[in-house]
Amino acid sequence: MDTRYRIMLSESEIPYAWYNIIPDMPSPPPPPLHPATKEPVSPEALLPLFPRALIEQEVSSEHYIEIPAPVRDVYRLWRPTPLFRAVRLEQALGTPARIYYKYEGVSPPGSHKPNTAVAQAYFNKAEGVRMLTTETGAGQWGSALAMATNFFGLECKVYMVKVSYEQKPYRRSLMQVWGAKVVPSPSNETQAGRNVLARDPDSPGSLGIAISEAIEVAAHNEDVKYSLGSVLNHVLLHQTVIGEECLQQMKLAGDYPDVVIGCVGGGSNFAGISFPFIREALKRKLGTRFVAVEPTACPSLTKGVYAYDFGDEACTTPLLKMHTLGHSFVPPGIHAGGLRYHGMAVLISALVKAGIIEPVAYHQNPVFEAGVLFARTEGIVPAPESAHAIKAAIDEALRAKANHEEKCILFNLSGHGHFDMAAYDSYFAGKLQDYEYPAEEVQKALASLPVV
Ligand SMILES: Cc1ncc(COP(=O)(O)O)c(C=O)c1O
């Protein structure tokens, strides 16, 4: 039989439920703690920031949560997303490995982010919210939320990390096309922003700072809530449509992955592709490996500590048990803006701790080299974030070649890089730096970890 290059599903095969990994975890994830009392935070305490439905999902012990019909209807604009067999990449590498990738860049904003943005906009609208605030790094999340709020008739304000705001003017325009207001962060609009600017007027910003600004605005306005594009349990939950579709597609391909790979910023696209496969691995005692790929410049899983820390720079969030570089860590302005977060999702961190997920880190030059090889063989220009997963998949395939192994490799291609061409320009001009792990900076930031 001819190898299938593109494995497609029909609209009717979009999953009807999201998969919640919490009840299947080896032990329950550590709860969020109140920073003053160090006691678990009651779900009620989160109501100023999130609608009730999302808080219920955050703490749910149900295995599956039904996808509401209006959310599924929006998903139909681009889901199911294709699964590709990377035949031309395999040939270029001369590997006996079979490489597959699930392509989330076919969504209108160009990444996996709308899988949760649409759900969050829907549940907020259903509870009478007027406006959502959020942060964005690379601009992928901000544009996803801008599109989703536009569909459901909500206003949207996006605090965009300043270095990305300057590097990616067209991401900002895209958010404006969908009706969002975009503010470079740190800004003078919030106390959190003003505090940072007073210390460092040239701050490049960070996701931690932008989160503080967005939270501050939501906390002070009753009809405004906050929306996060990664890290939280309900965000990871919404992304599991990726892995659920992919399980069906691997079956159609008559194959099954030995290794599942994704890049990690806060952990949502990796959770999306991997959690349904982790469920299968635990249930059927499979030896599948799960590899989470991060940048060497922001190595929360490979160099951070597993500890309770704040999710934001201004210490306004509950404490989360996660791999962290310290909430005051400001990573260098690398081009994979979506991977510049000091912490990692609680669920991913716990699964790393349990030995189920393996982390690896790469420098940005080899990542771009992998991205360019991918574009020249498979055609798609990957987002710099996604190129981290490609690099790891290529390394797996080359190891398989060296060991004469017919391994099956699956990775998530979380987005396209059409708005990231300035990053590719810098790469071609030899201007990208491979940042070494700034040990002193991290030591300084870790010294500010709260005592629990
Ligand atoms: C294309 C792309 N991939 C990956 C990420 C990282 O986020 P996460 O780890 O939540 O998937 C981002 C974040 O902005 C992104 O834009």
The ligand as an SDF file (V2000), in Angstrom:
LIG
                    3D

 16 16  0  0  0  0  0  0  0  0999 V2000
    3.2840   28.2570   18.1760 C   0  0  0  0  0  0  0  0  0  0  0  0
    3.4690   28.1090   19.6480 C   0  0  0  0  0  0  0  0  0  0  0  0
    3.8800   26.9240   20.1420 N   0  0  0  0  0  0  0  0  0  0  0  0
    4.0680   26.7440   21.4540 C   0  0  0  0  0  0  0  0  0  0  0  0
    3.8510   27.7550   22.3600 C   0  0  0  0  0  0  0  0  0  0  0  0
    4.1420   27.4960   23.7990 C   0  0  0  0  0  0  0  0  0  0  0  0
    3.0140   27.4530   24.6080 O   0  0  0  0  0  0  0  0  0  0  0  0
    2.5100   26.1030   25.2480 P   0  0  0  0  0  0  0  0  0  0  0  0
    3.6650   25.4710   25.9650 O   0  0  0  0  0  0  0  0  0  0  0  0
    1.4320   26.5170   26.1800 O   0  0  0  0  0  0  0  0  0  0  0  0
    1.9940   25.2510   24.1340 O   0  0  0  0  0  0  0  0  0  0  0  0
    3.4040   28.9970   21.9170 C   0  0  0  0  0  0  0  0  0  0  0  0
    3.1340   30.0760   22.8680 C   0  0  0  0  0  0  0  0  0  0  0  0
    2.8490   31.1830   22.5480 O   0  0  0  0  0  0  0  0  0  0  0  0
    3.2170   29.1710   20.5260 C   0  0  0  0  0  0  0  0  0  0  0  0
    2.8080   30.3530   20.0450 O   0  0  0  0  0  0  0  0  0  0  0  0
  1  2  1  0
  2  3  1  0
  2 15  2  0
  3  4  2  0
  4  5  1  0
  5  6  1  0
  5 12  2  0
  6  7  1  0
  7  8  1  0
  8  9  2  0
  8 10  1  0
  8 11  1  0
 12 13  1  0
 12 15  1  0
 13 14  2  0
 15 16  1  0
M  END
$$$$
